[in-house]
Amino acid sequence: MWKRITVVDRKLLFDSASFPLTVERLVFERDEKCSLAQMRKAGFLCLEEGDLSFFFDRNTVPLLSGACLFVNPMRPLSLRSNAPSRLTALYFDMTIAGAGLVREKYIGPLLGAAFDYAVLSPSGAQALCNALSVFEEGAFGCELRLLSGILESLSIVVYERQAALESGPRMDERLSRMLEYMKTHLDCRLRLGDIAAAGYVSTREASRLFERHLSSSVMKYFMFLRLEKARSLIEEGVENMGRICLETGFESVSHFSTCFRRMYAESPSEYRQRCRGR
């Protein structure tokens, strides 16, 4: 049976503009199976204790206590706990590296590369764990130490995945145009042809690009963006479900609720109550 993740601790550091990082601690009982739907951004998964198996489309990755995993954004990912486990998840986006050379040459291609994950080497895992330890202590400047540890671990991933970054497929301008079009038309009932036209490609090529770079169909990804927008509106305190449906292109509240529950394993009202309790 698939269960919703139990989040026992969640820390949002400042805001997405000044420090785009979220830290969560997740707890699992033995034999729990979960979908990590909230891994909508790139991130690191650090297993503090226990035994977990992660499932991607084509790979199964076992993780034991002390191991760390880098996960690319928007990859289908689920897990099974083989023993009682505690997992720390750190989510971030491209702005973590600022602008300029590092972001354009390394971080951007890393997040758009073909591989789904990277198991951190001992040095990368140690750098991340040390930074997390300082952060948990809450000492002055702990945010800087955490940021430094993440960037150090990212640099190790970049170094170890050099071949994939140099030869793997990148997110090209055609896909970028389609994504931008989708994000600015979340309130519309777009068709595959509309989205493909925005990228100046055929519907077949659009489908190939989304599958190759995002491991998703075009319309499934558009649904994801609409639901993410809806979730952000709920988090912002929007009470009127009709307004949320209007801004995210859903014809009825019932259809919206069904799609929301299918994606996040809880209804919009349940999610609102959980946001209020944070």
C-alpha positions as CSV (number, residue, x, y, z in Angstrom):
1,M,0.0,0.0,0.0
2,W,1.3,3.5,-0.9
3,K,1.3,5.9,2.0
4,R,1.8,9.6,2.3
5,I,5.1,10.7,3.7
6,T,5.3,11.7,7.3
7,V,7.2,15.0,7.6
8,V,8.3,15.5,11.1
9,D,10.4,18.6,10.6
10,R,10.3,21.3,7.8
11,K,12.4,24.4,7.7
12,L,12.1,27.0,4.9
13,L,15.1,29.2,5.0
14,F,14.1,32.8,4.5
15,D,12.4,32.9,1.1
16,S,13.0,31.6,-2.4
17,A,14.6,34.9,-3.5
18,S,17.2,35.2,-0.7
19,F,17.9,31.6,0.1
20,P,16.2,29.0,-2.1
21,L,16.5,26.0,0.1
22,T,14.0,23.8,2.0
23,V,15.1,21.2,4.5
24,E,12.8,18.4,5.6
25,R,13.2,15.3,7.8
26,L,11.1,12.3,6.8
27,V,10.4,9.3,8.9
28,F,9.4,5.9,7.6
29,E,8.3,2.6,9.2
30,R,9.4,-0.7,7.8
31,D,7.8,-1.7,4.4
32,E,6.3,1.8,3.7
33,K,6.1,2.7,0.0
34,C,5.9,6.4,-0.9
35,S,6.0,8.6,-4.0
36,L,8.3,11.6,-3.6
37,A,5.9,13.9,-5.5
38,Q,7.3,17.0,-3.7
39,M,10.7,16.5,-5.3
40,R,9.7,19.2,-7.8
41,K,13.1,20.8,-7.4
42,A,16.6,19.3,-7.5
43,G,17.8,18.1,-4.2
44,F,20.0,15.9,-2.0
45,L,18.6,13.0,0.0
46,C,20.7,12.0,3.1
47,L,19.8,8.8,4.9
48,E,20.5,9.4,8.6
49,E,19.6,5.8,9.6
50,G,17.8,2.9,8.1
51,D,17.6,1.1,4.7
52,L,15.7,2.5,1.7
53,S,15.3,1.6,-1.9
54,F,14.7,4.3,-4.5
55,F,12.9,3.5,-7.7
56,F,13.3,5.5,-10.9
57,D,11.9,4.7,-14.4
58,R,14.9,2.4,-15.2
59,N,16.9,2.1,-12.1
60,T,16.6,0.9,-8.5
61,V,19.0,2.5,-6.0
62,P,19.6,1.0,-2.5
63,L,20.7,3.5,0.1
64,L,22.1,2.6,3.6
65,S,22.7,4.7,6.7
66,G,25.1,7.6,6.0
67,A,24.7,7.6,2.2
68,C,23.6,10.6,0.2
69,L,21.9,10.8,-3.2
70,F,21.6,13.7,-5.6
71,V,18.3,13.7,-7.5
72,N,17.5,15.6,-10.7
73,P,14.3,17.6,-10.7
74,M,11.1,16.2,-12.2
75,R,12.2,12.6,-12.4
76,P,9.6,10.0,-11.4
77,L,10.8,8.8,-8.0
78,S,9.4,6.6,-5.3
79,L,10.9,4.6,-2.4
80,R,10.4,1.6,-0.2
81,S,11.7,1.4,3.4
82,N,13.3,-1.9,4.2
83,A,13.7,-0.9,7.8
84,P,12.6,2.0,10.1
85,S,14.4,5.0,8.5
86,R,15.1,8.7,8.9
87,L,15.8,10.7,5.8
88,T,16.8,14.4,5.4
89,A,15.8,16.0,2.1
90,L,17.2,19.3,0.9
91,Y,15.4,21.0,-2.1
92,F,16.8,23.8,-4.1
93,D,16.6,25.5,-7.5
94,M,19.1,27.0,-9.9
95,T,19.2,30.4,-8.1
96,I,21.2,28.7,-5.4
97,A,24.3,29.3,-7.5
98,G,23.4,32.9,-8.4
99,A,24.0,34.1,-11.9
100,G,26.9,33.9,-14.2
101,L,29.5,31.3,-15.2
102,V,28.8,28.7,-12.4
103,R,25.1,28.6,-13.1
104,E,25.3,28.7,-16.9
105,K,28.2,26.3,-17.3
106,Y,27.7,23.8,-14.5
107,I,24.5,24.0,-12.5
108,G,22.1,24.5,-15.4
109,P,23.5,21.6,-17.5
110,L,23.6,19.4,-14.3
111,L,19.9,19.9,-13.6
112,G,19.0,19.3,-17.3
113,A,21.3,16.3,-17.8
114,A,20.0,12.9,-18.9
115,F,20.9,11.0,-15.7
116,D,18.3,10.7,-12.9
117,Y,20.5,10.6,-9.9
118,A,24.0,10.4,-8.6
119,V,25.1,8.6,-5.4
120,L,27.6,10.9,-3.7
121,S,31.1,9.8,-3.2
122,P,32.4,9.7,0.5
123,S,33.9,13.1,0.2
124,G,30.7,14.7,-1.2
125,A,28.5,12.9,1.4
126,Q,30.8,14.0,4.2
127,A,30.7,17.7,3.1
128,L,26.9,17.6,3.1
129,C,26.6,15.8,6.4
130,N,29.1,18.3,8.1
131,A,27.1,21.2,6.8
132,L,23.8,19.6,8.0
133,S,25.3,19.1,11.5
134,V,26.2,22.7,11.8
135,F,22.8,23.7,10.6
136,E,21.1,21.5,13.1
137,E,23.1,23.1,15.9
138,G,21.7,26.5,14.8
139,A,24.9,28.4,15.4
140,F,25.3,31.9,14.0
141,G,26.2,31.6,10.3
142,C,24.8,28.1,10.0
143,E,23.0,29.0,6.8
144,L,26.2,30.0,5.1
145,R,27.8,26.7,6.2
146,L,24.9,24.8,4.8
147,L,25.0,26.7,1.5
148,S,28.8,26.1,1.3
149,G,28.3,22.3,1.9
150,I,25.7,22.1,-0.8
151,L,27.8,23.9,-3.3
152,E,30.8,21.7,-2.4
153,S,28.7,18.6,-2.9
154,L,27.4,19.9,-6.2
155,S,30.9,20.6,-7.4
156,I,31.8,17.0,-6.7
157,V,28.8,15.7,-8.6
158,V,29.7,18.0,-11.5
159,Y,33.3,16.7,-11.5
160,E,32.2,13.0,-11.3
161,R,29.6,13.4,-14.0
162,Q,31.7,15.4,-16.4
163,A,31.2,12.9,-19.2
164,A,27.4,13.0,-18.8
165,L,27.4,16.8,-18.8
166,E,29.6,17.0,-21.9
167,S,27.8,14.4,-24.0
168,G,24.3,14.1,-22.5
169,P,21.3,15.8,-23.9
170,R,20.6,19.4,-22.6
171,M,17.4,21.3,-22.3
172,D,17.3,23.2,-25.6
173,E,15.6,26.4,-26.6
174,R,12.6,24.6,-28.2
175,L,11.8,23.0,-24.8
176,S,12.4,26.2,-23.0
177,R,9.9,28.1,-25.2
178,M,7.3,25.4,-24.7
179,L,7.8,25.4,-20.9
180,E,7.5,29.2,-20.8
181,Y,4.4,29.1,-22.8
182,M,2.8,26.5,-20.5
183,K,3.7,28.5,-17.4
184,T,2.1,31.7,-18.8
185,H,-1.1,29.9,-19.8
186,L,-1.9,27.8,-16.8
187,D,-5.5,29.1,-16.8
188,C,-6.1,27.8,-20.4
189,R,-7.2,24.5,-21.8
190,L,-4.1,24.0,-23.9
191,R,-3.8,21.2,-26.4
192,L,-0.7,19.3,-27.5
193,G,-0.7,21.2,-30.8
194,D,-0.8,24.6,-29.0
195,I,2.2,23.7,-26.9
196,A,4.2,22.3,-29.8
197,A,3.5,25.4,-31.9
198,A,5.0,27.5,-29.1
199,G,8.3,25.6,-29.6
200,Y,8.1,25.7,-33.4
201,V,8.1,21.9,-33.5
202,S,5.7,19.1,-34.4
203,T,3.6,17.3,-31.8
204,R,5.8,14.3,-32.2
205,E,9.0,16.2,-31.6
206,A,7.4,18.0,-28.6
207,S,6.6,14.6,-27.1
208,R,10.1,13.4,-27.7
209,L,11.7,16.4,-26.1
210,F,9.6,16.2,-23.0
211,E,10.2,12.5,-22.6
212,R,14.0,12.9,-23.2
213,H,14.6,15.8,-20.9
214,L,11.8,15.6,-18.3
215,S,10.8,11.9,-18.4
216,S,7.2,13.0,-18.8
217,S,4.5,13.4,-21.5
218,V,3.7,17.0,-22.5
219,M,0.2,17.0,-21.1
220,K,1.2,15.2,-17.9
221,Y,3.8,17.9,-17.3
222,F,1.3,20.6,-18.0
223,M,-1.0,19.1,-15.4
224,F,1.8,19.1,-12.9
225,L,2.5,22.8,-13.5
226,R,-1.2,23.6,-13.0
227,L,-1.4,21.6,-9.8
228,E,1.8,23.2,-8.5
229,K,0.3,26.6,-9.2
230,A,-2.9,25.5,-7.3
231,R,-0.8,24.3,-4.4
232,S,1.1,27.6,-4.2
233,L,-2.2,29.5,-4.2
234,I,-3.4,27.4,-1.3
235,E,-0.1,28.0,0.6
236,E,-0.6,31.8,0.0
237,G,-4.0,31.6,1.8
238,V,-6.4,31.7,-1.1
239,E,-9.7,30.4,0.3
240,N,-11.9,30.4,-2.8
241,M,-11.7,27.1,-4.6
242,G,-13.5,28.6,-7.6
243,R,-10.7,31.2,-8.0
244,I,-8.1,28.6,-7.8
245,C,-9.8,26.5,-10.5
246,L,-10.1,29.7,-12.6
247,E,-6.4,30.5,-12.4
248,T,-5.3,26.9,-13.1
249,G,-7.7,26.0,-15.9
250,F,-10.0,23.5,-14.1
251,E,-13.6,23.4,-15.2
252,S,-15.0,22.2,-11.8
253,V,-13.9,22.0,-8.2
254,S,-14.6,18.2,-8.2
255,H,-12.3,17.6,-11.2
256,F,-9.6,19.8,-9.5
257,S,-9.9,17.9,-6.2
258,T,-9.7,14.6,-8.0
259,C,-6.5,15.6,-9.8
260,F,-5.0,17.2,-6.7
261,R,-5.6,14.1,-4.6
262,R,-4.1,11.9,-7.4
263,M,-0.9,13.9,-7.4
264,Y,-0.4,14.7,-3.7
265,A,-2.4,11.9,-1.9
266,E,-4.6,14.4,-0.1
267,S,-7.5,16.7,-1.0
268,P,-7.0,20.5,-1.4
269,S,-8.9,21.1,1.9
270,E,-6.7,18.6,3.7
271,Y,-3.6,20.3,2.3
272,R,-4.9,23.7,3.4
273,Q,-5.4,22.4,7.0
274,R,-1.9,21.0,7.0
275,C,-0.5,24.3,5.8
276,R,-2.3,26.1,8.6
277,G,-0.8,23.8,11.2
278,R,2.8,24.4,10.2
